[in-house]
Amino acid sequence: VLLESNGGRNLQSIGMEGDIRLASEVDRVDVLPLLDHQTKHITG
């Protein structure tokens, strides 16, 4: 299923389809990004 997603197609187009399993595991981690409005840095 991931291969049919935009992210999967993007990884395939740059020859990194071997990283699809790792990408799917990373996507399962809950991260709430925060933007520091003064520095414009995003942290998670």
DSSP file (Angstrom, degrees, kcal/mol; ACC not computed):
  #  RESIDUE AA STRUCTURE BP1 BP2  ACC     N-H-->O    O-->H-N    N-H-->O    O-->H-N    TCO  KAPPA ALPHA  PHI   PSI    X-CA   Y-CA   Z-CA
    1    1 A V    >         0   0    0      0, 0.0     3,-1.2     0, 0.0     4,-0.4   0.000 360.0 360.0 360.0 -42.0    0.0    0.0    0.0
    2    2 A L  G >   +     0   0    0      1,-0.3     3,-1.5     2,-0.2     6,-0.7   0.853 360.0  61.8 -62.3 -33.0    2.8    2.4    0.9
    3    3 A L  G 3  S+     0   0    0      1,-0.3    -1,-0.3     5,-0.2     9,-0.1   0.781 102.5  52.2 -62.2 -24.8    4.3    1.9   -2.6
    4    4 A E  G <  S+     0   0    0     -3,-1.2    -1,-0.3     4,-0.1    -2,-0.2   0.482  94.3  91.7 -90.4  -3.1    1.1    3.3   -4.0
    5    5 A S  S <> S-     0   0    0     -3,-1.5     4,-2.6    -4,-0.4     5,-0.2  -0.394  91.4-107.8 -85.3 167.5    1.2    6.5   -1.9
    6    6 A N  H  > S+     0   0    0      1,-0.2     4,-2.4     2,-0.2     5,-0.2   0.914 121.7  50.9 -59.5 -42.6    2.9    9.7   -2.9
    7    7 A G  H  > S+     0   0    0      2,-0.2     4,-2.3     1,-0.2    -1,-0.2   0.908 110.4  48.7 -62.4 -42.0    5.7    9.1   -0.4
    8    8 A G  H  > S+     0   0    0     -6,-0.7     4,-2.3     2,-0.2    -2,-0.2   0.913 112.0  48.1 -64.3 -43.3    6.2    5.6   -1.8
    9    9 A R  H  X S+     0   0    0     -4,-2.6     4,-2.4    -7,-0.2    -1,-0.2   0.879 110.2  53.2 -65.0 -36.9    6.3    6.8   -5.4
   10   10 A N  H  X S+     0   0    0     -4,-2.4     4,-1.1    -5,-0.2    -2,-0.2   0.927 109.8  47.2 -63.8 -44.1    8.7    9.6   -4.4
   11   11 A L  H  <>S+     0   0    0     -4,-2.3     5,-3.2     1,-0.2     3,-0.5   0.907 113.1  49.5 -63.6 -40.6   11.1    7.1   -2.8
   12   12 A Q  H ><5S+     0   0    0     -4,-2.3     3,-1.7     4,-0.2     5,-0.2   0.903 105.5  57.3 -63.1 -40.7   10.8    4.9   -5.9
   13   13 A S  H 3<5S+     0   0    0     -4,-2.4    -1,-0.2     1,-0.3    -2,-0.2   0.754 110.9  42.6 -66.5 -23.2   11.5    7.8   -8.2
   14   14 A I  T 3<5S-     0   0    0     -4,-1.1    -1,-0.3    -3,-0.5    -2,-0.2   0.231 120.1-106.3-106.4  13.9   14.9    8.5   -6.5
   15   15 A G  T < 5S+     0   0    0     -3,-1.7     3,-0.2    -5,-0.1    -3,-0.2   0.735  88.1 115.9  76.0  24.0   15.9    4.8   -6.2
   16   16 A M    > < +     0   0    0     -5,-3.2     3,-2.2    -6,-0.2    -4,-0.2  -0.054  20.6 127.6-115.5  32.8   15.2    4.5   -2.5
   17   17 A E  G >   +     0   0    0     -6,-0.3     3,-1.4     1,-0.3     4,-0.3   0.746  66.6  70.5 -62.2 -20.7   12.4    1.9   -2.5
   18   18 A G  G 3  S+     0   0    0      1,-0.3     3,-0.3    -3,-0.2     4,-0.3   0.694  93.4  57.2 -66.2 -18.0   14.5   -0.1   -0.1
   19   19 A D  G <> S+     0   0    0     -3,-2.2     4,-2.6     1,-0.2    -1,-0.3   0.380  76.5  97.0 -92.9   3.4   13.8    2.6    2.6
   20   20 A I  H <> S+     0   0    0     -3,-1.4     4,-2.2     1,-0.2    -1,-0.2   0.896  82.0  51.2 -63.4 -40.6   10.0    2.3    2.4
   21   21 A R  H  > S+     0   0    0     -3,-0.3     4,-1.7    -4,-0.3    -1,-0.2   0.932 112.4  46.5 -62.4 -44.8    9.8   -0.1    5.4
   22   22 A L  H  > S+     0   0    0     -4,-0.3     4,-2.4     1,-0.2    -2,-0.2   0.915 111.0  52.8 -62.4 -42.6   11.9    2.3    7.5
   23   23 A A  H  X S+     0   0    0     -4,-2.6     4,-2.0     1,-0.2    -1,-0.2   0.885 107.6  51.3 -61.2 -38.4    9.8    5.3    6.3
   24   24 A S  H  X S+     0   0    0     -4,-2.2     4,-0.5     1,-0.2    -1,-0.2   0.860 109.9  49.6 -69.1 -33.3    6.6    3.5    7.3
   25   25 A E  H >< S+     0   0    0     -4,-1.7     3,-0.9     1,-0.2     4,-0.3   0.900 110.0  50.4 -69.7 -40.3    8.0    2.8   10.8
   26   26 A V  H >< S+     0   0    0     -4,-2.4     3,-1.6     1,-0.2    -2,-0.2   0.874 103.6  60.4 -64.0 -37.3    9.0    6.5   11.2
   27   27 A D  H 3< S+     0   0    0     -4,-2.0    -1,-0.2     1,-0.3    -2,-0.2   0.698  96.9  61.3 -64.6 -18.7    5.5    7.6   10.2
   28   28 A R  T << S+     0   0    0     -3,-0.9     2,-0.5    -4,-0.5    -1,-0.3   0.560  81.2  99.0 -85.4  -7.7    4.1    5.7   13.1
   29   29 A V  S <  S-     0   0    0     -3,-1.6     2,-0.6    -4,-0.3    -3,-0.0  -0.684  77.0-128.4 -83.3 126.0    6.0    7.8   15.7
   30   30 A D        +     0   0    0     -2,-0.5     2,-0.4     2,-0.0    -2,-0.1  -0.639  38.1 167.8 -76.9 116.8    3.8   10.5   17.2
   31   31 A V        -     0   0    0     -2,-0.6    13,-0.0     2,-0.0    -2,-0.0  -0.998  24.4-158.7-131.4 131.1    5.7   13.8   16.9
   32   32 A L        -     0   0    0     12,-0.5     2,-0.1    -2,-0.4    11,-0.1  -0.894  20.0-146.1-109.2 101.9    4.2   17.2   17.5
   33   33 A P        -     0   0    0      0, 0.0     2,-0.4     0, 0.0    11,-0.2  -0.405  10.9-157.5 -69.8 142.6    6.3   19.8   15.7
   34   34 A L  E     -A   43   0A   0      9,-3.6     9,-2.7    -2,-0.1     2,-0.6  -0.975   5.8-144.9-122.1 134.2    6.7   23.1   17.4
   35   35 A L  E     -A   42   0A   0     -2,-0.4     2,-0.9     7,-0.2     7,-0.2  -0.873   6.5-146.9-100.5 123.6    7.6   26.3   15.6
   36   36 A D  E  >> -A   41   0A   0      5,-2.9     4,-2.7    -2,-0.6     5,-0.6  -0.809  11.8-158.3 -84.5 109.7    9.7   28.9   17.5
   37   37 A H  T  45S+     0   0    0     -2,-0.9    -1,-0.2     1,-0.2     5,-0.0   0.748  85.8  51.7 -66.9 -24.4    8.4   32.1   16.0
   38   38 A Q  T  45S+     0   0    0      1,-0.1    -1,-0.2     3,-0.1    -2,-0.0   0.928 124.5  24.0 -76.8 -46.2   11.5   34.1   16.9
   39   39 A T  T  45S-     0   0    0      2,-0.1    -2,-0.2     0, 0.0    -1,-0.1   0.622  95.4-132.7 -94.8 -13.8   14.1   31.8   15.4
   40   40 A K  T  <5 +     0   0    0     -4,-2.7     2,-0.4     1,-0.3    -3,-0.2   0.751  57.8 142.9  64.3  26.2   11.8   30.1   12.8
   41   41 A H  E   < -A   36   0A   0     -5,-0.6    -5,-2.9     2,-0.0     2,-0.5  -0.778  44.0-142.6 -96.8 142.0   13.2   26.7   13.9
   42   42 A I  E     -A   35   0A   0     -2,-0.4     2,-0.3    -7,-0.2    -7,-0.2  -0.897  21.5-179.8-104.4 130.0   10.9   23.7   14.0
   43   43 A T  E      A   34   0A   0     -9,-2.7    -9,-3.6    -2,-0.5    -2,-0.0  -0.865 360.0 360.0-124.1 161.4   11.5   21.2   16.9
   44   44 A G              0   0    0     -2,-0.3   -12,-0.5   -11,-0.2    -1,-0.1   0.396 360.0 360.0-130.9 360.0    9.7   18.0   17.7
